[in-house]
Amino acid sequence: MGRYKLLGCKILEREIASIVYNCKNVIDVTLLRQKLHDRPDNLREALQNEIDELERNNHRYSNDTKVNDFDAILLGYGLCSNATVGLHSNKYPLVVPRAHDCITLFMGSKEKYADYYDTHKGFFYYTPGFVEIGYPDDDAVWDRRYQMYLTRYKGSEKKARRAVEIEKSFTDSYQGFTYIKWEDLSFPEYENAIQELAGEKGWKFDAVLGKNTILRKLVDGMWSEEEFLVVPPGYQVVASYDKEIIKAEKL
């Protein structure tokens, strides 16, 4: 049995709760407000502060670790506009999903997200959490697309900006909403509300069944190299600008 500290985004609150309650491992959860994503530097600072407090056994939302310490810190985040770049611990391994953003976590794999995105350009994503707190403005959506293109073009800001500009021109005439639901977290009233909103805007609507695969493997300790980055103590998260998305680099 492993003992893990999970630091996650509050947008995933229902999804995380649904997999932690029957997990074989001991999972101590702290969720941070989604609004921190609006300023990635602030999110990075908040997450690093959480990690530092855990190292000092001074974390106000966690149990005393003198007797039962954590085996690792799990991050319920992706690259998230580079918010996780630079995160490190001198005491604990950090385990991070190889994902550009939380949509991969909702979908269940980065491959499923990429395949869906290729056929649904111009669609904005809703989940139960986004319905409950409200969705960020369009700028935040396009920032996520920019970060994905930045990885694809190996850090070329000029190419990434141009790709976003082209994509915007394609989506100006046809936009839509996609509602991602898990089998045990469907909330049909939320789905209906988003479908109605799409109708009011004259937009398309689609509902897709996501999977808990990534988050389930995260808490179960099933960290394949293909899906997760395990950052040893004394190393930090850096963007890799390739299909692996992130890598570890010595401090």
HELIX and SHEET records of a PDB file:
HELIX    1   1 LYS A   10  LEU A   12  5                                   3    
HELIX    2   2 GLU A   13  VAL A   20  1                                   8    
HELIX    3   3 GLN A   34  ASP A   38  5                                   5    
HELIX    4   4 PRO A   40  GLU A   55  1                                  16    
HELIX    5   5 CYS A  102  MET A  107  1                                   6    
HELIX    6   6 LYS A  110  THR A  119  1                                  10    
HELIX    7   7 PRO A  128  ILE A  133  1                                   6    
HELIX    8   8 ASP A  138  ARG A  152  1                                  15    
HELIX    9   9 GLU A  157  THR A  171  1                                  15    
HELIX   10  10 PRO A  188  LYS A  201  1                                  14    
HELIX   11  11 THR A  213  ASP A  220  1                                   8    
SHEET    1   A 5 VAL A  26  LEU A  32  0                                        
SHEET    2   A 5 ARG A   3  CYS A   9  1                                        
SHEET    3   A 5 ALA A  72  GLY A  76  1                                        
SHEET    4   A 5 LEU A  94  PRO A  97  1                                        
SHEET    5   A 5 PHE A 228  VAL A 231 -1                                        
SHEET    1   B 3 PHE A 123  TYR A 126  0                                        
SHEET    2   B 3 GLY A 176  LYS A 181  1                                        
SHEET    3   B 3 LYS A 204  LEU A 209  1                                        
SHEET    1   C 2 TYR A 235  ALA A 239  0                                        
SHEET    2   C 2 ILE A 246  LYS A 250 -1                                        
END                                                                             
